Amino acid sequence: MSTATTARTATTGEATSGKGAAGKATARARGSRSPLASVGLHATLVVASVIAVFPVLWIVLTSLKPAKHAVTTDFVKEPTLSNYTNLLEQSHFLSWFANSVLVAGVTTVLGVFIAATTGYAVSRFKFPGMKPLMWTLLITQMFPMAILIVPLYNLMGDLGLLNQPLGLIITYLTIAVPFCAWMMKGFFDTIPVEIDESGRVDGLNPFGTFWRLILPLAKPGLAVTGFYAFITAWGEVAYASAFMVGEENLTLAGGLQTFVTQYTSNWGAMSAASVLIAIPAAIFFVFAQRHLVAGMTAGATKG
C-alpha cells in the first residue's frame, strides 16, 4: 500500500509541476512581443514624442531668432536675446504679467475654496434644492463660450466691472467652479463618512470637520481643481479681450494680440512672450503633478 501511495503521489507531483511549467511558459508567451511589434511600438512612441515636442521647440527657437529670420525654416541662425529685451523694455509685458498673476491667483484661491466647500456639502448633506443645484452646475458646462460673451459683457457693464480685474475673476469663476465642484464631489464620495462622524464625536462642527480632517485627505482633488482654475484664468483669450481695454489693463492673453495687426506681425516678440507665459504654468504643473493622476481619477470608483 505504501509503495502504491508513493507512486501516485509522485505521479501527481509531476503532473502538477508540468502544469505549472506550462502555465509559466504560456504567461511568458503572452507577455512577450515579437521584434517587429517592439520596433513598431517604439517607433510610434518616438513619432508621438516628436509631434508633441516640436511646436514648443519651434516657438523657443523662433524667440531666439532676429526679426529678419523669424519666419524662415532655419532652426538656429544668428541667435539673439533681443526679442526678450525688446519685449520687456518696449511693451507693457510686465503690466500684463502682473494683471494675469492677480487674476489667475485670486481665481485659483477662490475657485478651490468654493468648489471644495460646494462639493463637500453636496457629498455629505441632504438639503432642499440639492439635485437642482447639481443639475445647474452640470448644465452650465454645456453652453459654448462664444454665446456667453455678450450676456456676461452686459452684466459686467451694468455692475461697473468692465475693464476691472474683478470682472474677469468673477467670469472665470463661473467657468471653473461648476466643473471643479462636480469633480470635488466625486472625490469626497471616496472618503469614508466615518471620518466625519469621528470628528463630530470629538466635538468638531461640520466646518471644523471639513477643514481639519477631510481637506488634508483631499489634496489630490485640490491639486486638480487648482490647476484647472489656474489654467482657465491664465490662458483664456476671449473674455480677456472683450472685457479689458487699454494696453496697461490687458492680461497676457490679450496682450499677445497687440503684436499682430492688420499689416504686420511681430513674431519674435510674440514667441518670446509665449515662452515667458508658459513658465508659470509649467512651474505650477511641476508642484501639482504628483497629485494630478490621483485627483483626475477620483470618483471613478467608490469604496
C-alpha positions in Angstrom: 0.0 0.0 0.0 2.8 2.4 0.9 4.5 1.7 -2.5 1.3 2.4 -4.5 0.6 5.6 -2.5 4.2 6.8 -3.1 3.8 6.2 -6.8 0.5 8.0 -7.0 2.0 11.0 -5.1 5.0 11.1 -7.4 2.8 11.0 -10.5 0.5 13.8 -9.1 3.6 15.9 -8.3 5.0 15.5 -11.8 1.6 16.4 -13.3 1.3 19.5 -11.1 4.8 20.6 -11.9 4.2 20.0 -15.6 1.0 22.2 -15.5 2.9 24.9 -13.6 5.7 24.9 -16.1 3.2 25.0 -19.0 1.4 27.9 -17.3 4.6 29.9 -16.8 5.5 29.2 -20.5 2.1 30.4 -21.6 2.4 33.6 -19.4 5.8 34.3 -20.9 4.4 33.8 -24.4 1.5 36.1 -23.8 3.7 38.8 -22.2 6.4 38.8 -24.8 6.4 40.8 -28.1 7.9 39.9 -31.4 10.9 42.1 -32.5 8.7 43.6 -35.2 6.0 44.6 -32.8 8.6 46.1 -30.4 10.1 48.1 -33.2 6.7 49.4 -34.2 5.7 50.3 -30.7 9.0 52.3 -30.1 8.7 54.0 -33.4 5.2 55.1 -32.7 6.3 56.5 -29.3 9.2 58.4 -30.9 6.9 59.9 -33.6 4.3 60.9 -31.0 7.0 62.5 -28.8 8.4 64.4 -31.7 4.9 65.7 -32.7 4.3 66.8 -29.1 7.6 68.5 -28.5 8.2 70.1 -32.0 5.7 73.0 -31.7 7.1 74.0 -28.3 10.7 73.7 -29.5 9.9 75.7 -32.7 8.5 78.6 -30.6 11.6 78.6 -28.4 13.9 78.7 -31.4 11.8 81.4 -33.1 12.1 83.5 -29.9 15.9 83.4 -30.3 15.9 84.5 -34.0 16.4 88.0 -35.2 13.4 89.6 -36.9 14.7 89.0 -40.4 14.9 85.3 -39.8 11.7 84.9 -37.7 9.7 83.3 -40.5 12.5 81.2 -42.0 12.8 77.4 -41.6 16.3 77.6 -40.1 16.4 76.1 -36.7 19.1 78.3 -35.3 20.5 81.2 -37.2 22.2 84.3 -35.6 20.7 83.5 -32.2 19.9 86.6 -30.1 18.1 87.6 -26.9 16.9 90.9 -28.5 13.3 89.7 -28.7 13.2 89.2 -24.9 14.9 92.5 -24.1 12.6 94.4 -26.5 9.6 92.7 -25.1 10.4 93.7 -21.6 11.6 97.3 -22.4 9.3 98.4 -25.2 6.0 96.9 -24.3 3.6 96.6 -21.3 4.5 93.0 -20.8 5.3 93.4 -17.1 2.0 95.1 -16.5 0.2 92.3 -18.4 2.1 89.7 -16.4 1.1 91.4 -13.1 -2.5 91.6 -14.2 -2.5 87.9 -15.1 -0.9 86.9 -11.8 -3.5 88.8 -9.9 -6.5 87.5 -11.9 -5.2 83.9 -12.0 -4.1 83.8 -8.4 -7.4 85.1 -7.0 -9.4 82.9 -9.3 -7.4 79.8 -8.2 -7.7 80.5 -4.5 -11.5 81.4 -4.6 -12.2 78.7 -7.1 -10.6 75.9 -5.0 -12.4 77.1 -1.8 -15.8 77.5 -3.4 -15.5 74.2 -5.4 -14.3 72.3 -2.3 -17.0 73.6 0.0 -19.7 73.0 -2.6 -18.5 69.5 -3.4 -18.3 68.6 0.3 -21.8 70.0 1.0 -23.4 68.1 -1.8 -21.4 64.9 -1.0 -22.2 64.8 2.7 -25.5 66.7 3.3 -29.1 66.3 2.0 -30.9 69.7 1.7 -33.7 71.1 -0.4 -32.6 72.0 -3.9 -29.6 69.8 -3.9 -30.4 68.0 -7.1 -31.4 71.2 -9.0 -28.1 72.7 -7.8 -26.1 69.8 -9.2 -28.1 69.9 -12.5 -27.4 73.6 -12.7 -23.7 73.1 -12.3 -23.8 70.4 -15.0 -25.9 72.4 -17.5 -23.7 75.4 -17.3 -20.9 73.4 -18.8 -22.9 72.7 -21.9 -23.0 76.3 -23.1 -20.3 77.3 -25.6 -18.1 80.2 -24.5 -19.0 82.3 -27.5 -22.7 82.7 -26.7 -21.9 83.7 -23.1 -19.7 86.7 -24.0 -22.5 89.1 -24.8 -24.7 88.5 -21.8 -21.7 88.5 -19.4 -20.4 91.7 -21.1 -23.8 93.4 -20.5 -23.9 92.1 -16.9 -20.4 93.3 -16.1 -21.2 96.6 -17.7 -24.3 97.1 -15.5 -22.2 96.2 -12.5 -19.4 98.6 -13.5 -16.9 95.8 -13.7 -15.7 96.2 -17.3 -12.0 96.9 -17.6 -11.6 95.7 -14.0 -9.7 92.6 -12.8 -12.7 91.7 -10.5 -14.9 91.4 -13.6 -12.5 88.8 -15.1 -12.2 87.0 -11.8 -16.0 86.6 -11.5 -16.2 85.5 -15.1 -13.5 82.8 -14.7 -15.1 81.6 -11.5 -18.3 81.0 -13.4 -16.3 78.8 -15.8 -14.2 76.9 -13.4 -16.3 76.4 -10.3 -19.1 74.2 -11.7 -16.8 71.6 -13.2 -14.5 71.7 -10.2 -17.4 71.3 -7.8 -18.6 68.1 -9.6 -15.0 66.8 -9.5 -14.6 67.5 -5.8 -17.9 65.9 -5.0 -16.7 62.7 -6.7 -13.5 62.8 -4.7 -15.3 63.4 -1.3 -17.6 60.5 -2.1 -14.5 58.2 -1.9 -13.6 59.4 1.6 -15.3 57.3 4.3 -18.1 59.0 6.2 -16.8 57.5 9.4 -14.1 60.2 9.4 -16.8 62.9 9.6 -18.6 61.0 12.4 -15.4 60.7 14.4 -14.8 64.4 14.1 -18.2 65.2 15.4 -17.7 62.8 18.3 -14.6 64.8 19.2 -16.6 68.0 19.3 -15.9 69.5 15.8 -18.7 71.3 14.0 -19.3 70.5 10.3 -16.9 73.1 9.0 -14.2 72.1 11.5 -14.5 68.5 10.4 -14.2 69.6 6.8 -11.3 71.9 7.4 -9.2 69.8 9.8 -10.0 66.2 8.8 -11.4 66.0 5.3 -9.5 68.7 3.5 -6.0 67.3 4.3 -7.2 64.0 2.7 -8.4 65.8 -0.4 -5.0 67.1 -1.6 -5.1 65.2 -5.0 -8.6 66.7 -5.8 -7.5 70.1 -4.6 -4.4 69.9 -6.9 -6.5 69.2 -10.0 -9.0 71.9 -9.0 -6.3 74.4 -8.5 -4.6 73.5 -11.7 -7.8 73.7 -13.8 -8.8 77.1 -12.2 -5.3 78.5 -12.8 -5.1 77.4 -16.4 -8.6 78.7 -17.1 -7.6 82.2 -15.9 -4.0 82.2 -17.1 -4.5 81.3 -20.8 -8.1 82.5 -21.6 -8.3 84.9 -24.5 -12.0 85.6 -25.5 -13.2 87.2 -22.2 -9.9 88.9 -21.5 -10.0 90.6 -25.0 -13.7 91.6 -24.7 -13.8 92.9 -21.2 -10.4 94.7 -20.9 -9.2 97.7 -23.0 -6.1 99.8 -22.8 -2.7 98.1 -23.1 -1.8 98.7 -19.4 -5.0 96.8 -18.3 -4.7 93.8 -20.5 -3.7 90.3 -19.3 -1.1 88.3 -21.0 -3.5 86.5 -23.4 -4.9 89.9 -24.5 -1.5 91.5 -24.7 -0.3 88.9 -27.2 -2.8 90.2 -29.7 -1.2 93.6 -29.8 1.8 92.1 -31.7 -0.4 91.2 -34.6 -2.0 94.0 -36.6 -3.7 94.2 -40.0 -0.4 94.8 -41.8 2.4 93.5 -39.6 3.1 90.6 -37.2 5.9 90.7 -34.7 6.6 87.0 -34.5 9.8 87.4 -32.5 8.1 89.3 -29.6 5.1 87.1 -29.7 7.2 83.9 -29.5 9.3 85.4 -26.7 6.1 86.3 -24.8 4.7 82.8 -25.3 7.8 81.3 -23.8 7.6 83.5 -20.7 3.9 82.9 -20.4 4.4 79.2 -20.3 7.0 79.2 -17.5 4.5 79.9 -14.6 2.1 77.3 -15.9 5.0 74.8 -16.1 6.1 75.6 -12.6 2.5 75.2 -11.3 2.3 71.8 -13.0 5.6 70.6 -11.5 4.3 71.3 -8.0 0.9 69.7 -8.6 1.8 66.8 -10.9 2.2 64.2 -8.1 -1.4 64.8 -7.1 -2.9 65.2 -10.6 -3.3 61.5 -11.6 -5.0 60.6 -8.3 -7.2 63.6 -8.4 -8.3 63.1 -12.0 -9.3 59.5 -11.3 -11.1 60.4 -8.0 -14.7 59.4 -8.1 -14.3 56.9 -10.8 -14.8 54.1 -8.3 -16.3 54.3 -4.9 -15.2 52.2 -2.0 
